[in-house]
Amino acid sequence: MSDLLDSLIAELVRCRTARTGVKAMAAAYLRWVARHRAQAHFIHASAYSGFLPAHAEQLAAEKAPRMRAMSDWMTPHVEAGRVVALSPALIEMLVIGPVAETSRRWLSAAPGIDLDEAAKVLPERIWQSVRGEQG
C-alpha cells in the first residue's frame, strides 16, 4: 500500500492545477496496478479477507502520513473552490474509489474491464466528480 500511495503522491506533487493533479492520481493508480500486479492483487484481495482487520492499526499508521500529504495538496484547491468542499475521506472515495474498483475487477479477470481504456476515460470523469465551482 505504501508503494502505491508513494507513486500517487509522486505524480500529484508534480502537478500545479487541481485538474491535472486529480487526473494524474487516477492514471497513476491504474498504471501502478498494471505494473505491480502481484502487489495490487494482495492489496485488493486483502480488503476482502481477514488480513485487514487484524492489521488495521499498522495499516492506518503507514497510510496516515501519505493520506495527509494528498489532503494537504488538495486543501488549497478546495479552499479556492476548484475542488468540491467535501471531507478528505469523501474526496478520496471519489478519486480513488473508481480506479480501485476497476483495478479489483481487472485483477479478478471480470469481463469487459480494460485498464488501458479505463486510463483513457476515468481520469477526466473522476475530475468532473470533484470539480468545484471554480474548477
N, C-alpha and C positions, 0 to 999 in steps of 0.2 A: 504494500500500500504506500509506503514511504517513497519508493522509487517512482510510482505512478504520480503521486502528488508533487514530488520534486520536478517531474517532467512538465506537469501543468504549470507550476509556478515559473519555471524557466521560460516557458512560452509567454506567460502573462506579463512578466516584468519587462519584456521587450516591447510591449505594446503601449501606445500612448493614448489611444481612444478606447472608450468603453466597448464600442462595436468590435474593434479589432481584438480586444482582449477576450471578450466572451467567445467570439468565433474561434480564436486561437486555442482556447482551453478545450472547446468541444472537439476540434480537429485533432489536437494533441492527444486527447484521451483515446480516440479511435486509432490513431497511429500507434500509440503505445501498446494497445491491446493486440494489434496485428503483429507487432514486432516481438512481443513478450507473451506469447500465447499461454505458456505454462503458468507463468506468474498470474496472468489475468484470470485464467481458469481457477486458480487457487483462491484469488480474491472474491470472485463471483460465486464460486461454489461454497466458500466459507459462510457467505451470507445465509445459506440455507442449511447449514449443518450446526452441530453443537459447538463448533470451534469459537465462533464469535462471542457467545455469552460467557464462555469460560475465560476468555482473554479480553473482555471488554475494557477493563481499566488500562491495560497495557496498550491496547489499540488506540484508545482515546488519548492517552498521553503522547503517543507517537504522532497522532493526527493533529492534535491541537495547535501546535505552532505553525503547521503548514496551512491549516484552515484559517488561522488568524492572518497569515501573510496574504492569502487570497482575499479575505474580508477587508484587510487594510488597503489593498489595491482598489477594491471595489467601492469603498466608503466615499471617497471624494466624488465619484461618478453618481452615486446615489444622492448625495447631498446637493449636487448640481442639477439633479433631475434627468440625467442622461440614462440612469438605470432606475427602474421602478423601486419605490421605497417599501421594501419588504424586509423581513428579518433575514440575517445571513443564512439561516437554515433553509428558508424558503427559496432564496436565490440559488443556493446550492442545489436544491431539488430541481429547479427549472433548468439550470445549466448542466449539471452532472447527471441528473435522472435519466433524460432521454438517451444519452450516449452510454450510460451504464446498462440500461435495459437492452439497448441494441447490442451491446457487447455480450451481455449474458446470453441473449438468444443466438447470436452468431457462434459463440463458444459451444452452445448445445446443438449446433447444426440445424436450427429451426429453418424451415423452408422460407425462401424469399428474403433472407437477410444478407445483404451485401455491404461490407464495410466501406468499400470504395464509393458506392452510391450514397451511403449514409454520410460519408465525409463531404460529399458534394452538396447535400441537401440540408442536413441537420444544423450545421453552424449558423446559417442565416435564419432558419426557423427558430432556433434557440434564442438568437439575438432578438428577434421580434417578440419573444415571450417575456423578455426582461427589459426591453427598451422603455425608457421613461419618456415623459413629455418633451424633454429637450434632446432626446436621442435621435 
